Amino acid sequence: GVITKIGLKTFVDPRLEGAKMNERTRQAEDLVELIEMDGEEWLRYKSFPLNVALLRGTYADESGNVVMDQEAATLDSLSIAQAVKNSGGKVIVQVKNVVENGTLKAKDVKIPGIYVDAIVIGKPENHWQTYAGEYNPALSGEVRVPADSIDPMPLNARKVVCRRAAMELDPSAVINLGIGMPEGIANVANEEGLPGLKMTVEAGGIGGVPMNGTAFGACTNPDAIIDQTYQFDFYDGGGLDQAFLGLAECDSKGDINVSRFGPKIAGCGGFINITQTSPVVVYCGTFTAKGLKETIGNGKLTIDQEGHIKKFKNHIEQVTFSADYANETGQKVLYITERAVFKLIDGKLTLIEIAPGVDLQKDVLDQMEFKPYIAEDLKLMDARLFTDEIMGLKEE
């Protein structure tokens, strides 16, 4: 298995849920074990056999060697193929077409034919590069496109959050952007002309402008595309300097849930790996959800209709991020919304900024199920966040 600190004090810790998501798994064998090694707590994740791998590439030769020239990410395809093959399972790979032996360069082969049991030729409509589009060579590193060809975001709550988060960007840092709201930080950085940012996404992209929406995981103009397994080796080893993740639910301690909402299981993906190893973590999201309507402009924010769902709750459904663990490891943690910014200070979730135009009691405190600590020097969020013009972050 794997022995790691990743997951301590979150829902995968056996002292909480042991990653068991329903009644059937709660009655099954424990797959996560708390152990002590060198006087410290660790989690041991037990190994298990894999029976079938369903993978994809660009082309395969007659021997089953697969290249990924036109793929936006190589992901963990090689590792999966090896694990399934060594478990005695079947590896099936979908490609655009099959070419003659000797056509593909050996250094370009990402999945050797000795791992492959079957090749499927996919129809073009079933072999899009991403969910967002059929094929874009700028995502697979085959060409580079001008930065100004990427459309700026419209001025809305999401842009306000991403702008405020972009103010935290360190130009010397190695940065991770998570799925959802944080995706837009790359767009803001591109619009502001911020030079040389070292942005990464968990799928393996390094550099360029990480994509958002259904193209998440890809990057426009990437500097490098590495296997996802190596990206996580780098993350888990402490390679990140800053991480920007989504904010779905937050409790009074500062714990975050992004993985479960009633019967809907979103899962944690790489969220725990990233948030437990980066020294700076910034959570990004709107203050409330479902039905929220706001007017943004002229340097201020007006709440026209409040969202029906409160995100700052007494109790969250699942602990995907542990504030206690963050306090133990000395992480800097921020929680950014369009109307308020919080910071974890001495283990306390503390309100440090509110948006110009909002009422502290009505628009912030009354929309929370608990009362946060409030900084003595509570500040107004920068008025430039709420204007159409670029903020001038490049000059700063």
ChimeraX attribute file (.defattr): number of C-alpha atoms within 10 A of each C-alpha:
attribute: neighborCount
match mode: 1-to-1
recipient: residues
	/A:1	10
	/A:2	10
	/A:3	15
	/A:4	14
	/A:5	18
	/A:6	19
	/A:7	25
	/A:8	21
	/A:9	19
	/A:10	25
	/A:11	24
	/A:12	25
	/A:13	22
	/A:14	19
	/A:15	12
	/A:16	14
	/A:17	17
	/A:18	19
	/A:19	17
	/A:20	20
	/A:21	15
	/A:22	10
	/A:23	8
	/A:24	8
	/A:25	13
	/A:26	13
	/A:27	9
	/A:28	9
	/A:29	8
	/A:30	14
	/A:31	17
	/A:32	22
	/A:33	16
	/A:34	16
	/A:35	13
	/A:36	10
	/A:37	9
	/A:38	6
	/A:39	7
	/A:40	8
	/A:41	12
	/A:42	19
	/A:43	21
	/A:44	18
	/A:45	16
	/A:46	12
	/A:47	10
	/A:48	10
	/A:49	12
	/A:50	16
	/A:51	14
	/A:52	17
	/A:53	20
	/A:54	13
	/A:55	20
	/A:56	24
	/A:57	26
	/A:58	20
	/A:59	23
	/A:60	30
	/A:61	19
	/A:62	14
	/A:63	17
	/A:64	23
	/A:65	26
	/A:66	27
	/A:67	24
	/A:68	19
	/A:69	18
	/A:70	20
	/A:71	22
	/A:72	26
	/A:73	26
	/A:74	24
	/A:75	22
	/A:76	17
	/A:77	21
	/A:78	17
	/A:79	14
	/A:80	20
	/A:81	26
	/A:82	18
	/A:83	20
	/A:84	19
	/A:85	21
	/A:86	14
	/A:87	14
	/A:88	12
	/A:89	18
	/A:90	18
	/A:91	21
	/A:92	18
	/A:93	25
	/A:94	21
	/A:95	21
	/A:96	19
	/A:97	15
	/A:98	18
	/A:99	15
	/A:100	10
	/A:101	12
	/A:102	10
	/A:103	10
	/A:104	16
	/A:105	9
	/A:106	12
	/A:107	7
	/A:108	12
	/A:109	19
	/A:110	17
	/A:111	25
	/A:112	17
	/A:113	17
	/A:114	12
	/A:115	21
	/A:116	22
	/A:117	15
	/A:118	13
	/A:119	25
	/A:120	15
	/A:121	17
	/A:122	16
	/A:123	12
	/A:124	11
	/A:125	7
	/A:126	11
	/A:127	19
	/A:128	16
	/A:129	22
	/A:130	18
	/A:131	11
	/A:132	14
	/A:133	11
	/A:134	12
	/A:135	15
	/A:136	18
	/A:137	17
	/A:138	18
	/A:139	29
	/A:140	25
	/A:141	22
	/A:142	12
	/A:143	12
	/A:144	15
	/A:145	12
	/A:146	8
	/A:147	14
	/A:148	10
	/A:149	7
	/A:150	13
	/A:151	10
	/A:152	15
	/A:153	14
	/A:154	10
	/A:155	16
	/A:156	19
	/A:157	23
	/A:158	21
	/A:159	22
	/A:160	27
	/A:161	27
	/A:162	27
	/A:163	26
	/A:164	21
	/A:165	23
	/A:166	21
	/A:167	15
	/A:168	13
	/A:169	20
	/A:170	13
	/A:171	13
	/A:172	10
	/A:173	15
	/A:174	19
	/A:175	24
	/A:176	25
	/A:177	27
	/A:178	27
	/A:179	20
	/A:180	17
	/A:181	22
	/A:182	27
	/A:183	26
	/A:184	28
	/A:185	29
	/A:186	23
	/A:187	23
	/A:188	23
	/A:189	21
	/A:190	19
	/A:191	20
	/A:192	19
	/A:193	16
	/A:194	18
	/A:195	10
	/A:196	10
	/A:197	19
	/A:198	17
	/A:199	24
	/A:200	28
	/A:201	26
	/A:202	27
	/A:203	24
	/A:204	24
	/A:205	31
	/A:206	24
	/A:207	20
	/A:208	25
	/A:209	28
	/A:210	27
	/A:211	21
	/A:212	22
	/A:213	13
	/A:214	13
	/A:215	16
	/A:216	20
	/A:217	24
	/A:218	29
	/A:219	30
	/A:220	24
	/A:221	23
	/A:222	24
	/A:223	16
	/A:224	15
	/A:225	24
	/A:226	16
	/A:227	19
	/A:228	21
	/A:229	19
	/A:230	15
	/A:231	22
	/A:232	19
	/A:233	12
	/A:234	13
	/A:235	21
	/A:236	20
	/A:237	12
	/A:238	15
	/A:239	18
	/A:240	21
	/A:241	18
	/A:242	23
	/A:243	28
	/A:244	29
	/A:245	23
	/A:246	23
	/A:247	23
	/A:248	22
	/A:249	28
	/A:250	25
	/A:251	22
	/A:252	21
	/A:253	17
	/A:254	25
	/A:255	21
	/A:256	26
	/A:257	26
	/A:258	23
	/A:259	20
	/A:260	19
	/A:261	15
	/A:262	7
	/A:263	8
	/A:264	8
	/A:265	11
	/A:266	10
	/A:267	14
	/A:268	16
	/A:269	13
	/A:270	13
	/A:271	20
	/A:272	20
	/A:273	21
	/A:274	26
	/A:275	29
	/A:276	25
	/A:277	24
	/A:278	26
	/A:279	19
	/A:280	20
	/A:281	22
	/A:282	23
	/A:283	25
	/A:284	28
	/A:285	24
	/A:286	22
	/A:287	28
	/A:288	21
	/A:289	15
	/A:290	10
	/A:291	11
	/A:292	16
	/A:293	15
	/A:294	16
	/A:295	15
	/A:296	20
	/A:297	16
	/A:298	12
	/A:299	16
	/A:300	19
	/A:301	24
	/A:302	17
	/A:303	16
	/A:304	10
	/A:305	11
	/A:306	17
	/A:307	18
	/A:308	12
	/A:309	15
	/A:310	19
	/A:311	23
	/A:312	24
	/A:313	17
	/A:314	14
	/A:315	16
	/A:316	20
	/A:317	17
	/A:318	20
	/A:319	26
	/A:320	24
	/A:321	26
	/A:322	21
	/A:323	25
	/A:324	15
	/A:325	17
	/A:326	23
	/A:327	16
	/A:328	9
	/A:329	12
	/A:330	13
	/A:331	18
	/A:332	16
	/A:333	23
	/A:334	24
	/A:335	28
	/A:336	24
	/A:337	25
	/A:338	27
	/A:339	26
	/A:340	23
	/A:341	25
	/A:342	24
	/A:343	21
	/A:344	21
	/A:345	15
	/A:346	9
	/A:347	16
	/A:348	17
	/A:349	25
	/A:350	24
	/A:351	25
	/A:352	21
	/A:353	21
	/A:354	23
	/A:355	25
	/A:356	20
	/A:357	16
	/A:358	17
	/A:359	15
	/A:360	15
	/A:361	10
	/A:362	9
	/A:363	19
	/A:364	18
	/A:365	15
	/A:366	13
	/A:367	21
	/A:368	20
	/A:369	15
	/A:370	14
	/A:371	17
	/A:372	18
	/A:373	16
	/A:374	14
	/A:375	15
	/A:376	9
	/A:377	9
	/A:378	13
	/A:379	15
	/A:380	16
	/A:381	20
	/A:382	17
	/A:383	16
	/A:384	18
	/A:385	29
	/A:386	25
	/A:387	17
	/A:388	14
	/A:389	10
	/A:390	14
	/A:391	19
	/A:392	12
	/A:393	16
	/A:394	12
	/A:395	8
	/A:396	7
